[in-house]
Amino acid sequence: VGEAAASSGPRPRRRAPRPAAMAVVLPKVHQPALAPFIRDDLLTKEDMEKIKGLLLRNRALDLASGRVPGSALLAGALDGRSGSQSATGYDHVWVRDNVFLAFSLCETDDDGDGTAQAIAIVRDLAKFFMKTASRFDEIIAGRADPQDAMSRPHMRFKGQDLDESPEPWNHKQNDAIGYWMWLRCRLCVEGKMPMTGDHLRLLGLMLEYLMKIEFWRDEDGGHWEEGAKVRASSIGPVVAAAKEFQKLLQKYPGMMVPCADGTLDAVEKMGDEALEQTLPRECIQEGKVRDVDSALLFLIYPLDIVSKEMARTIVKSVQEQLMGAIGVRRYNGDRFWCKDYEVVTGTGKEAVIDDEVAKTGELVLPGEEAQSCLFDSIISVIYGRWYEESQDFEDLTSQQQHLFRSLAQITGPDCPAGPWLVPQCFYIASGNWVPNDICPFLWSQANLQIALRWMDKSIDKSQFEIKKELKTIDGEGVGNIQVDDLVTVFRKLNADLPVDEITSLLGEFCSDGNVCFDKLVEGLFCGTVTKPAQLCLNLKGINPPQDMSPDEAQEAERVLTDALLELHGEFEGEYFPLPGSQSFPARMGGMTSKEAKCLEAQGLLFQAVESMGRGVFANAELDVAVLVNGESHAQIVVKPPAGDNDIGTKRVARLEQALRDAVKSSGYDFD
């Protein structure tokens, strides 16, 4: 994967004051189109909409393609652009991964669709567990050996028919059981998925099973499905499940736990004690000690079962000991996708039994472990949650820095699997850091989706807090502050700010020597200082939109989309028919709800009684659009960078000329 391309596209915003002590290390950007946004200043709301628009248009966060036919469940990685995942085994369904995907769908849900999909995933996982419930029963009854990984309840299976896979696998994964229990109870507590009798019985069966194997001292394979070890990251999800179950019982006092009396309390108590003894370390067993493991981050988010102090300690340990230049190591000495992994092992699959673990463990040298794309998004969310509570600027900048790292991991045009993919990890192959074969990896995508949502929330929060702080020095309470006073305030925040430059910048938002801080904050943090440049054009020989027939509307759409889709360079883009439209063959049914929301957030969506023959053409950056059959046949909209209206006017003129030339090939011209 080559070096990031030089910055092009949107001009960086003016920098908001930053405490001088904060040093931000920008990552290497693999996808050039994202490079303009990954920079040493705060993101704006406009930046975020453009980033999300790019990801949406390029399907970088697409989960639907990973859905197993006939099921709500999702495979580990996507087929399609990167080829079949059958060779890697990631066409299977993982319980843990699907819980995280379902959680992401809920957390980023705008219209109820995400929650509905999440409920369907949780329900199908329950169907598999109930279909194979004898696995739990046999171990509880003592008829099966829990030390035999294949005798345990299976945590990786064939999703299409909900059948177990005969392939040898380390199914000793107590964390996966805990995650499903936790999310199932949480959805009920939140009123999103009422509890059913069969699911309640399944939860009771799982509690009995976890007590039988003494999960708090059971040596399982954990998140990484490897050698036997007592792991805090495996105990944590079970504890979180027990605590969520307790909340459920408090909400519904008449609900009974379908297992032996005291089982639920015992699960919570034994798990809490084990975590207290182990954290912040992952494992304290003699001969198997592991000081830090990135899976511990999940105890902070989404499980939220450790104290604030412990959470800070875990994050600091991960950053100091596991964070690499691209991603975050799962743990030091991790052999999965270590240097030249496929060449040395002859396989891209995980080692699943202890003797394989021992063999591949000998391959790893410090610094040659794979760097995962799972964790920067999670760390970003953690800092976002801290910022929500603390309003500490360092939390906000750390949140953004880890989001930048996640975005920088998205593949570029030189990736063999294709651009705009979120890999499972980067590893060293023939001396270069490259994405591994598990690309795109749905779990990585889901985590990034949540991180973007939390960044939106933090930007809104920071705007509010800055306005509130400025009001404290607004002596007259009219929303105005003298320029000199505001320069003094900014210099206190950052002594390195040049007086002349900051005074000139503030001058754009002032009148009579006073700065209107509402306009200032909107300009610096929301990117709304300039107004879009617009031009309306109508085709000769076709009635204007308010008077034209359906046939004329579709003819105008055909002519304009043929012309627009021929554009290249700065105006190259995609056409999005209005929702419900059946007139554009390449997008029958029109744009998706997510695409509509993205365009609406950018002010590029219009409403119409009739959707046929109408839509929006937009470039990748969402700063150039043509609204087809809205106010006019072609309404050009260009959003210039803040403070530079001339650029908008010039781009409108260039696009008008390019469009005029293109429609002539269809025998048309504009009035």
C-alpha positions in Angstrom: 0.0 0.0 0.0 1.6 3.2 -1.1 2.1 6.5 0.6 -0.9 8.7 1.0 -1.4 11.1 -1.9 -0.8 14.8 -1.4 -3.8 16.7 0.0 -6.3 17.8 -2.6 -10.0 18.7 -2.6 -11.5 20.7 0.3 -9.1 23.3 1.7 -8.4 22.7 5.4 -10.4 24.8 7.8 -8.8 27.4 9.9 -7.5 25.9 13.1 -9.3 26.3 16.3 -7.1 27.1 19.3 -5.4 24.1 20.6 -3.5 23.8 23.9 0.2 23.9 23.1 1.0 20.7 25.0 -1.2 18.6 22.7 1.0 16.9 20.1 -1.0 15.1 17.4 0.8 12.5 15.2 -1.0 12.2 11.9 -1.2 8.6 10.5 -0.3 7.5 7.0 -3.4 7.7 4.9 -4.0 4.8 2.5 -7.1 6.2 0.8 -6.2 9.6 -0.9 -9.7 10.9 -1.0 -9.7 11.0 2.8 -6.4 12.7 3.2 -7.8 16.3 3.2 -9.8 15.5 6.3 -7.0 13.9 8.4 -5.1 16.9 9.6 -3.9 18.8 12.6 -7.0 20.7 13.4 -10.5 20.0 14.6 -13.1 18.5 12.3 -16.2 20.5 11.5 -19.8 19.2 11.1 -19.4 19.8 7.3 -16.2 17.7 7.3 -18.0 14.9 9.0 -20.9 14.9 6.5 -18.4 14.8 3.6 -16.5 11.9 5.2 -19.6 10.0 5.8 -20.8 10.7 2.3 -17.5 9.4 0.8 -17.8 6.2 2.9 -21.4 5.7 2.0 -20.9 6.3 -1.7 -18.0 3.9 -1.8 -19.7 1.3 0.3 -16.9 1.4 2.8 -19.2 0.5 5.7 -21.5 -1.9 3.8 -22.7 -4.7 6.1 -25.6 -6.0 4.0 -23.4 -7.7 1.5 -22.1 -10.0 4.3 -25.6 -11.3 5.1 -25.9 -15.1 4.9 -28.6 -16.1 2.4 -31.9 -16.9 4.2 -30.7 -15.5 7.5 -30.2 -12.2 9.3 -26.7 -13.4 10.4 -23.6 -11.9 8.9 -20.4 -13.7 7.8 -17.0 -12.7 9.2 -15.9 -10.9 6.0 -17.4 -9.8 2.7 -17.3 -11.7 -0.6 -17.7 -9.6 -3.7 -15.1 -7.0 -4.4 -12.4 -8.9 -2.6 -13.4 -12.4 -3.9 -14.7 -15.3 -1.9 -13.9 -15.7 1.8 -14.4 -19.5 1.7 -10.7 -20.1 1.4 -10.1 -18.1 4.6 -13.0 -19.6 6.5 -14.5 -16.1 7.1 -17.6 -17.1 5.2 -18.7 -18.7 8.5 -20.7 -17.0 11.2 -19.1 -16.0 14.5 -21.3 -15.4 17.5 -19.1 -12.7 19.0 -18.8 -10.8 15.7 -22.5 -10.9 15.1 -23.2 -9.5 18.6 -20.9 -6.5 17.9 -22.5 -6.0 14.4 -25.9 -6.1 16.0 -24.8 -3.6 18.7 -23.4 -1.3 16.0 -26.7 -1.4 14.1 -28.6 -0.4 17.2 -26.1 2.4 18.2 -26.1 4.0 14.8 -29.8 3.6 14.1 -31.7 6.6 12.7 -34.9 5.2 11.5 -35.5 1.9 13.2 -34.1 -0.3 10.5 -30.8 -0.8 12.3 -32.6 -2.0 15.5 -34.8 -4.3 13.5 -31.8 -5.9 11.9 -30.1 -6.2 15.2 -33.1 -7.9 16.8 -33.1 -10.4 13.8 -29.4 -11.2 14.4 -29.9 -11.8 18.1 -33.0 -13.9 17.3 -31.1 -16.1 14.8 -28.2 -16.6 17.1 -30.7 -17.8 19.7 -32.1 -20.2 17.2 -28.7 -21.7 16.7 -28.1 -22.0 20.4 -31.5 -23.7 20.9 -30.9 -26.0 18.0 -27.6 -27.1 19.6 -28.7 -26.8 23.2 -27.5 -30.4 23.9 -24.0 -29.0 24.0 -24.9 -27.1 27.1 -26.9 -30.0 28.6 -24.2 -32.6 28.1 -21.5 -30.6 29.9 -23.9 -29.6 32.7 -24.8 -33.3 33.2 -21.1 -34.3 33.1 -21.5 -36.5 30.0 -19.1 -34.3 27.9 -15.6 -33.1 28.6 -15.5 -29.3 28.7 -11.7 -29.5 28.0 -12.5 -30.8 24.6 -13.1 -27.6 22.5 -15.3 -29.4 20.0 -17.6 -30.6 22.8 -18.3 -27.1 23.9 -21.2 -25.0 22.5 -20.0 -23.9 19.1 -19.2 -20.3 18.6 -18.5 -20.5 14.8 -20.9 -22.2 12.5 -22.6 -22.3 9.1 -25.1 -19.5 9.0 -27.3 -20.5 6.1 -28.7 -23.6 7.8 -27.7 -22.9 11.4 -25.6 -26.1 11.4 -22.4 -26.7 13.2 -19.2 -26.9 11.2 -17.2 -30.2 11.5 -13.9 -28.3 11.1 -11.8 -28.5 14.3 -12.1 -25.1 16.1 -11.4 -23.7 19.5 -15.0 -23.2 20.7 -13.9 -22.5 24.3 -15.1 -18.9 24.1 -16.9 -17.9 27.2 -16.8 -14.2 26.2 -19.0 -15.0 23.1 -21.7 -16.5 25.3 -21.5 -13.6 27.6 -21.8 -11.1 24.8 -25.0 -12.7 23.4 -26.6 -12.8 26.9 -25.6 -9.2 27.6 -27.1 -7.9 24.3 -30.2 -10.0 24.6 -30.9 -8.6 28.1 -30.0 -5.1 27.1 -32.4 -5.0 24.2 -35.2 -6.1 26.6 -34.2 -3.6 29.3 -34.3 -0.8 26.6 -37.8 -1.9 25.5 -36.6 -2.9 22.0 -37.0 -6.7 22.2 -39.5 -8.1 24.7 -38.3 -11.3 26.5 -39.8 -14.5 25.3 -40.1 -17.8 27.2 -37.7 -19.7 25.0 -35.0 -17.0 25.2 -35.5 -16.8 29.0 -35.0 -20.5 29.3 -31.9 -20.3 27.1 -30.4 -17.6 29.4 -31.0 -19.8 32.4 -29.3 -22.7 30.6 -26.3 -20.6 29.8 -26.0 -19.4 33.4 -26.1 -23.1 34.6 -23.4 -24.0 32.0 -21.1 -21.1 33.0 -21.3 -22.1 36.7 -20.6 -25.7 35.8 -17.4 -24.9 33.9 -16.5 -22.4 36.7 -16.0 -19.6 34.1 -14.1 -17.4 36.5 -11.2 -19.8 36.4 -11.9 -21.7 33.2 -9.0 -21.6 30.7 -10.7 -20.7 27.4 -9.5 -19.4 24.0 -11.0 -16.0 24.4 -11.6 -13.4 21.7 -8.6 -14.6 19.7 -9.6 -18.3 19.9 -6.2 -19.6 20.9 -4.3 -21.3 23.8 -5.9 -22.1 27.1 -5.7 -19.3 29.6 -7.8 -17.6 32.3 -8.5 -14.2 30.7 -10.1 -11.1 32.2 -11.4 -10.3 28.7 -13.4 -13.5 28.8 -14.7 -13.1 32.3 -15.8 -9.5 31.7 -18.6 -10.2 29.1 -20.1 -12.8 31.5 -20.1 -10.3 34.3 -21.7 -7.7 32.1 -24.4 -10.2 31.1 -25.1 -11.0 34.7 -25.4 -7.3 35.6 -27.7 -6.6 32.6 -29.8 -9.6 33.6 -30.1 -8.1 37.1 -31.4 -4.8 35.5 -33.9 -6.8 33.6 -35.3 -8.4 36.8 -35.5 -5.0 38.5 -37.5 -3.7 35.6 -39.8 -6.7 35.5 -40.1 -7.9 39.2 -42.3 -10.8 38.2 -39.8 -12.3 35.9 -38.1 -15.5 37.2 -34.6 -16.7 36.5 -35.1 -20.2 35.1 -32.1 -21.9 36.9 -31.1 -22.9 40.4 -31.7 -20.4 43.1 -28.7 -18.1 43.6 -27.1 -18.9 40.2 -27.3 -15.4 38.7 -26.0 -13.8 41.9 -23.1 -16.3 42.1 -22.1 -15.7 38.4 -21.9 -11.9 39.1 -20.1 -12.4 42.4 -17.5 -14.9 41.2 -16.9 -12.8 38.0 -16.5 -9.6 39.9 -14.0 -11.1 42.3 -11.9 -12.6 39.5 -11.8 -9.2 37.7 -10.8 -7.5 40.9 -7.9 -9.9 41.3 -6.8 -9.7 37.6 -7.3 -6.2 36.2 -5.7 -4.2 34.7 -3.8 -7.3 33.5 -5.3 -9.8 31.1 -4.0 -12.9 32.8 -2.1 -13.5 36.0 -1.7 -17.3 35.8 1.9 -18.5 36.5 3.6 -19.2 33.2 0.8 -17.6 31.2 0.9 -14.0 32.4 -0.2 -11.3 29.9 0.0 -7.8 31.1 -2.1 -6.1 28.4 -4.5 -7.3 25.7 -6.6 -5.0 23.5 -9.6 -7.1 24.2 -9.7 -5.5 27.6 -11.0 -2.3 25.8 -14.3 -4.0 25.4 -14.8 -4.0 29.1 -14.8 -0.2 28.9 -16.9 0.0 25.7 -19.4 -1.4 25.0 -19.7 -3.3 28.3 -19.0 -0.4 30.7 -18.1 -2.6 33.7 -14.9 -1.1 35.0 -14.3 2.1 37.0 -13.2 5.3 35.4 -9.7 4.9 36.9 -9.4 1.4 35.6 -10.6 2.4 32.2 -7.9 5.1 32.0 -5.3 2.6 33.0 -6.3 0.1 30.4 -6.4 2.6 27.6 -3.0 4.0 28.6 -1.5 0.5 28.7 -2.9 -0.3 25.2 -1.6 3.0 23.8 1.9 2.7 25.3 2.4 -1.0 24.7 0.3 -2.1 21.8 -0.3 0.9 19.5 1.6 0.8 16.2 2.1 3.2 13.4 -1.0 1.9 11.5 -3.2 0.0 14.0 -3.1 -1.7 17.4 -1.6 -5.1 18.2 -4.0 -7.5 19.8 -1.2 -8.3 22.3 2.6 -8.5 22.2 3.9 -11.7 20.7 0.7 -12.3 18.7 1.4 -14.7 15.9 -1.8 -14.3 13.9 -0.8 -12.7 10.6 2.7 -12.0 11.9 5.4 -11.2 9.4 5.1 -13.3 6.2 2.4 -15.4 8.0 1.0 -17.2 4.9 4.5 -18.1 3.6 5.7 -19.4 6.9 2.6 -21.3 7.9 1.2 -22.1 4.5 -2.2 -20.8 5.6 -4.1 -17.6 6.3 -6.2 -19.3 9.0 -5.9 -18.9 12.7 -4.2 -21.6 14.8 -7.0 -23.3 16.7 -5.4 -25.8 18.9 -2.7 -25.5 21.6 0.1 -27.3 19.7 -0.5 -25.0 16.6 -0.4 -22.0 18.9 2.9 -23.1 20.4 4.3 -23.7 16.9 3.3 -20.4 15.4 4.2 -18.5 18.5 7.8 -19.2 17.8 7.5 -17.2 14.6 7.0 -13.8 16.2 9.6 -11.2 16.7 8.8 -7.9 18.6 7.3 -5.4 16.2 6.4 -7.9 13.6 2.9 -8.7 15.0 -0.1 -7.7 12.9 -1.7 -4.3 13.6 -5.4 -4.7 13.9 -8.0 -2.3 12.6 -10.5 -3.1 15.3 -9.3 -1.0 18.2 -8.7 2.6 17.2 -12.4 3.1 16.6 -13.2 1.7 20.0 -10.6 3.9 21.7 -12.1 6.9 19.8 -15.5 6.1 21.2 -14.1 5.7 24.7 -12.6 9.2 24.5 -15.8 10.5 23.1 -17.7 9.2 26.1 -15.2 10.7 28.4 -15.4 14.0 26.6 -19.2 14.0 26.9 -18.7 13.9 30.7 -15.6 15.9 31.2 -15.6 18.5 28.3 -11.8 18.1 28.5 -10.2 19.3 25.3 -7.5 16.5 25.4 -10.2 13.9 25.4 -11.7 15.5 22.3 -8.4 15.6 20.5 -7.6 12.0 21.4 -11.0 11.0 20.2 -10.4 12.6 16.9 -6.8 11.3 16.6 -8.0 7.7 17.0 -10.8 8.3 14.5 -8.2 9.6 12.1 -6.2 6.4 12.6 -9.3 4.3 11.8 -10.0 6.3 8.6 -6.4 6.1 7.5 -6.6 2.3 7.6 -9.2 2.3 4.8 -7.6 0.9 1.7 -6.5 2.9 -1.3 -6.4 2.2 -5.1 -3.3 0.1 -4.9 -4.8 -2.5 -2.5 -5.2 -5.9 -4.3 -8.6 -6.5 -2.7 -9.8 -3.1 -3.9 -10.1 0.5 -2.5 -12.4 1.7 0.2 -12.2 -1.5 2.3 -11.7 -1.8 6.1 -9.3 -4.7 6.7 -9.0 -7.0 9.7 -5.4 -6.0 10.1 -2.2 -4.9 8.4 0.8 -7.2 8.4 4.3 -7.4 7.0 4.6 -9.2 3.6 7.9 -9.1 1.7 9.0 -6.1 3.8 5.8 -4.0 3.4 2.8 -3.4 5.6 -0.2 -4.5 3.6 -3.9 -5.5 4.5 -4.4 -9.1 5.2 -6.8 -11.3 3.2 -9.7 -10.7 5.6 -10.7 -7.6 3.8 -13.2 -6.1 4.3 -13.8 -7.3 7.8 -17.3 -6.5 9.1 -16.4 -6.1 12.7 -13.9 -3.4 11.8 -16.5 -1.7 9.8 -19.1 -1.8 12.5 -16.7 -0.3 15.1 -15.8 2.5 12.7 -19.5 3.3 12.2 -20.0 3.8 15.9 -16.9 6.0 16.1 -18.3 8.3 13.4 -21.5 8.6 15.4 -19.7 9.6 18.6 -17.5 12.1 16.7 -20.7 13.8 15.5 -21.9 14.0 19.0 -18.6 15.4 20.3 -18.5 18.1 17.6 -22.0 19.2 18.5 -21.0 19.2 22.2 -17.8 21.2 21.5 -19.7 23.8 19.6 -22.1 24.2 22.5 -19.4 24.4 25.1 -17.4 26.9 23.2 -20.4 29.2 22.9 -21.1 28.8 26.6 -17.5 29.7 27.4 -17.5 32.8 25.2 -20.7 34.0 26.9 -18.7 34.2 30.2 -16.7 37.1 28.7 -19.7 38.7 27.0 -20.1 41.5 29.5 -23.2 43.0 27.9 -24.9 39.7 27.1 -25.5 40.6 23.4 -23.4 37.9 21.8 -20.5 40.3 20.9 -16.9 40.4 22.2 -14.2 42.9 21.4 -11.6 41.5 19.0 -8.7 42.3 21.3 -10.3 40.5 24.2 -11.0 37.4 22.2 -7.4 37.4 20.9 -6.2 37.5 24.5 -8.4 34.5 25.3 -7.2 32.5 22.4 -3.6 33.3 23.2 -4.1 32.0 26.7 -5.3 28.7 25.2 -2.4 28.5 22.8 0.5 30.9 23.2 1.9 29.9 19.8 -0.9 31.6 17.9 0.4 34.6 15.9 -1.4 37.8 16.9 -1.6 39.2 13.4 -3.0 36.0 11.9 -5.6 35.4 14.6 -6.7 39.1 14.5 -7.2 39.0 10.8 -9.2 35.7 11.0 -11.5 37.1 13.7 -12.0 40.3 11.6 -14.1 38.3 9.2 -16.7 37.8 11.9 -16.7 41.3 13.4 -18.4 44.6 13.0 -17.3 47.9 14.7 -14.5 46.0 16.5 -16.8 43.4 18.0 -17.0 39.7 17.2 -20.3 37.9 17.0 -19.4 34.7 18.7 -22.4 32.7 17.3 -21.1 33.4 13.8 -17.6 32.8 14.8 -18.3 29.3 16.2 -20.5 28.4 13.2 -17.7 29.5 10.9 -14.8 27.7 12.6 -16.6 24.6 13.8 -19.5 24.1 11.4 -18.2 25.3 8.1 -21.2 27.4 7.3 -19.6 30.8 6.7 -19.9 30.8 2.9 -23.1 30.2 1.0 -23.4 27.7 -1.9 -23.0 29.1 -5.4 -26.0 28.1 -7.6 -27.2 28.3 -11.2 -30.5 27.1 -12.7 -30.5 25.7 -16.2 -33.4 24.5 -18.4 -33.2 22.4 -21.5 -34.5 23.9 -24.7 -37.6 22.1 -26.1 -38.7 20.7 -22.8 -41.2 22.4 -20.5 -39.9 23.6 -17.1 -40.4 21.2 -14.1 -43.6 22.8 -12.9 -45.3 22.3 -16.3 -43.7 19.2 -17.8 -45.3 15.8 -18.4 -44.0 12.6 -16.8 -42.5 11.6 -20.2 -40.7 15.0 -20.4 -39.4 14.6 -16.8 -37.9 11.2 -17.7 -36.4 12.5 -21.0 -34.8 15.4 -19.1 -33.4 13.0 -16.5 -32.0 10.7 -19.3 -30.3 13.6 -21.1 -28.8 15.1 -18.0 -27.7 11.8 -16.3 -26.0 10.7 -19.6 -24.1 14.0 -19.6 -23.3 14.1 -15.9 -22.0 10.6 -15.7 -19.5 11.4 -18.5 -17.9 14.0 -16.3 -14.4 13.3 -14.9 -12.0 15.0 -12.5 -13.4 17.4 -10.0 -17.0 16.9 -11.2 -17.0 13.1 -11.4 -19.8 11.6 -9.3 -22.9 9.5 -9.0 -26.6 10.0 -9.6 -29.1 9.3 -6.8 -32.7 9.1 -8.0 -35.3 10.3 -5.4 -36.6 7.6 -3.1 -39.1 5.4 -4.8 -38.1 6.4 -8.4 -38.4 3.7 -11.1 -37.1 5.8 -14.0 -33.3 5.4 -13.7 -32.5 1.8 -14.7 -29.2 1.6 -12.7 -30.9 2.5 -9.4 -34.5 1.1 -9.5 -36.3 2.2 -6.3 -34.1 5.3 -6.0 -31.6 6.2 -3.3 -31.5 4.5 0.1 -32.6 6.1 3.3 -29.0 6.5 4.4 -28.1 8.2 1.2 -31.1 10.5 1.5 -30.1 11.5 5.0 -26.5 12.1 3.9 -27.6 14.4 1.0 -30.2 16.1 3.2 -27.5 16.9 5.8 -25.5 18.6 3.1 -28.5 20.6 1.9 -28.5 18.7 -1.4 -31.8 16.9 -1.3 -35.1 18.4 -2.5 -38.7 17.2 -2.1 -41.1 16.4 -4.9 -44.6 15.1 -5.2 -43.5 12.9 -8.0 -40.2 11.0 -7.7 -40.0 9.7 -11.3 -37.5 11.5 -13.4 -36.0 13.4 -10.4 -32.8 13.0 -8.4 -29.5 14.4 -7.3 -26.1 14.1 -8.9 -23.2 14.6 -6.5 -19.4 14.3 -6.5 -17.5 12.2 -4.0 -16.7 15.2 -1.7 -20.4 16.3 -1.7 -19.4 19.8 -2.4 -20.7 19.8 -6.0 -24.2 18.7 -7.0 -26.8 19.0 -9.7 -30.4 18.7 -8.7 -32.3 17.2 -11.6 -35.9 18.4 -12.2 -36.2 20.3 -9.0 -36.6 24.1 -9.4 -35.2 23.7 -12.9 -34.1 20.9 -15.1 -30.5 21.2 -13.8 -29.8 23.2 -10.6 -26.1 23.4 -10.1 -25.0 23.8 -6.4 -21.3 24.3 -5.4 -20.3 24.6 -1.8 -17.0 26.6 -1.6 -14.5 26.3 1.2 -15.1 28.6 4.2 -14.3 32.2 3.4 -13.7 31.8 -0.4 -16.9 32.5 -2.4 -14.9 33.1 -5.6 -14.0 29.4 -5.8 -17.7 28.5 -5.8 -18.6 30.9 -8.6 -15.7 29.7 -10.7 -16.5 26.1 -10.3 -20.2 26.7 -11.2 -19.0 28.3 -14.4 -16.7 25.4 -15.2 -19.4 22.9 -14.5 -22.0 24.8 -16.6 -19.6 24.8 -19.6 -18.8 21.0 -19.2 -22.5 20.2 -18.9 -23.5 22.3 -22.0 -20.8 20.5 -24.0 -22.0 17.1 -22.8 -25.8 17.6 -23.5 -25.1 18.6 -27.0 -24.1 15.0 -27.8 -27.8 14.2 -27.2 -29.0 16.9 -29.4 -29.9 19.3 -26.7 -28.7 22.7 -25.3 -29.7 25.0 -22.4 -31.7 28.2 -22.7 
